[in-house]
Amino acid sequence: MFSSLENLNRSLFEECPILANFISRLGRSAFFPPDIPEQAAEAKGKTFNATIGQITNGKGAILTLPSLKKCINVSNIDTALLYSPLLGIERLRNRWYEISQTNNVSGIAVSRPVVTVGLTHALFLVAELFVDAGSVVVLPKPSWGNYFHIFQKNRGADVIFGQAYKGKEWNLYMYEESVKGVAKGVPIRVVVNFPSNPGGTNLSLEERREFIASLKRVADKHPLLVICDDAYEGFVYDSSPEASIFWQLLGIHDNLFPIKVDGFTKFLSFFGGRVGFITFPLDPSSLAVKALENKLKFLLRSSVGSPVAIAQEIAAEVLDSDSWEVEKLKLIQELKVRWEKLQRELGCLDSSIVEVKKCNSGCFTLLELKGTLKGKAEYLRKLLLAKEVGLISVDDSFLRIAFSSIEVEDIEPMVKIISEVCDRYV
Ligand SMILES: Cc1ncc(COP(=O)(O)O)c(C=O)c1O
């Protein structure tokens, strides 16, 4: 399709000039050469296909250990045990695309999702493509700690932390405030994560409008790459929108390029499966998508080889079943019961020393320590540990409670201990 790297880059930037602002050195040089996987793909279906080093019966079926086969209960065992195509198994890509399209209210075309090894890997690939040493990346504070590792430690970005909360509420102007000191025209990358980790915060429709208007003002001054980390998409317990904000960012500003990162880790509660996806706001048949897919193939092959076939095949079967949607609702309902109970119980905490951040979604609730407890998160965490309560301390003054891993009947006694420990050490 692309005769050379130059030809590929030309096609990409002609169709999608905004990306020239963000592309990293690695992203610019990434080019999947027509070597073994490409040649093997071309030979697929030929009578004598002696291309790729998988062990087969010569007709495409795997030869493997019967005891290994016995452990696997999917209908297409060959697809599960042979290599996945680099961009993912087509059946799964198509199915996830189809499911995601139900949220595509604008109808603006998006690419078919590229499969990755979990969401961390998806974020890492996006960072490899679009973040270089010195690139400006804005992250909420507090946010998932691995963002810093990916964007700053691994890719060398200049990370600006924005204040995620104002009081209990999400700070809707966080990104705009954070880039005030950045010269006009400098490209900005931001990570947007709703429902959030560690707060379990999801924006209401009204808040979304305000938030998006603020992002647009940033895009008036800077090319803006918005990485939507939708790890907890759909885990919503109030009337706020369940679908990712990504869908509302499509086509809203010429200077704003959203990317959707999602996957099955939480969505299907398939933590060990390691299935993630990257979706671009581009027509699936465009040359720009082909160019980005080519670059991703290069990055995938030179890092993890190919994504995990067996997990994709399991997920594809689940998503083709009649029952998964009802089962998913049941899972969300189970979390909602815990969430309700936890929010109720947290009402007993002394709000002058512990502020509960707005929590209406996800897997976590976040407590901010105030007054005399300010800065003592790690100290309190250790005290709580001694009383059999394990929480996560975040950024000196926050404690994160994962209600996703606490049974509902354990919530009341747990909060009682948290309350006692906080009161005692005021
Ligand atoms: C906000 C957020 N993004 C991404 C991830 C990573 O997901 P995965 O386990 O699929 O790599 C997590 C996992 O905890 C997360 O909380």
Ligand as a Chemical Component Dictionary entry (heavy atoms), coordinates in Angstrom:
data_LIG
# 
_chem_comp.id                   LIG 
_chem_comp.type                 NON-POLYMER 
_chem_comp.pdbx_formal_charge   0 
_chem_comp.three_letter_code    LIG 
# 
loop_
_chem_comp_atom.comp_id 
_chem_comp_atom.atom_id 
_chem_comp_atom.alt_atom_id 
_chem_comp_atom.type_symbol 
_chem_comp_atom.charge 
_chem_comp_atom.model_Cartn_x 
_chem_comp_atom.model_Cartn_y 
_chem_comp_atom.model_Cartn_z 
_chem_comp_atom.pdbx_ordinal 
LIG C1 C1 C 0 -7.586 4.709  34.522 1  
LIG C2 C2 C 0 -6.927 3.442  34.092 2  
LIG N1 N1 N 0 -6.437 3.358  32.848 3  
LIG C3 C3 C 0 -5.822 2.249  32.420 4  
LIG C4 C4 C 0 -5.678 1.161  33.234 5  
LIG C5 C5 C 0 -4.935 -0.032 32.730 6  
LIG O1 O1 O 0 -5.726 -1.068 32.284 7  
LIG P1 P1 P 0 -5.111 -2.446 31.861 8  
LIG O2 O2 O 0 -5.060 -3.289 33.080 9  
LIG O3 O3 O 0 -6.023 -2.965 30.813 10 
LIG O4 O4 O 0 -3.745 -2.216 31.304 11 
LIG C6 C6 C 0 -6.167 1.199  34.542 12 
LIG C7 C7 C 0 -6.005 0.041  35.412 13 
LIG O5 O5 O 0 -6.158 0.051  36.577 14 
LIG C8 C8 C 0 -6.800 2.373  34.978 15 
LIG O6 O6 O 0 -7.272 2.488  36.213 16 
# 
loop_
_chem_comp_bond.comp_id 
_chem_comp_bond.atom_id_1 
_chem_comp_bond.atom_id_2 
_chem_comp_bond.value_order 
_chem_comp_bond.pdbx_ordinal 
LIG C1 C2 SING 1  
LIG C2 N1 SING 2  
LIG C2 C8 DOUB 3  
LIG N1 C3 DOUB 4  
LIG C3 C4 SING 5  
LIG C4 C5 SING 6  
LIG C4 C6 DOUB 7  
LIG C5 O1 SING 8  
LIG O1 P1 SING 9  
LIG P1 O2 DOUB 10 
LIG P1 O3 SING 11 
LIG P1 O4 SING 12 
LIG C6 C7 SING 13 
LIG C6 C8 SING 14 
LIG C7 O5 DOUB 15 
LIG C8 O6 SING 16 
# 
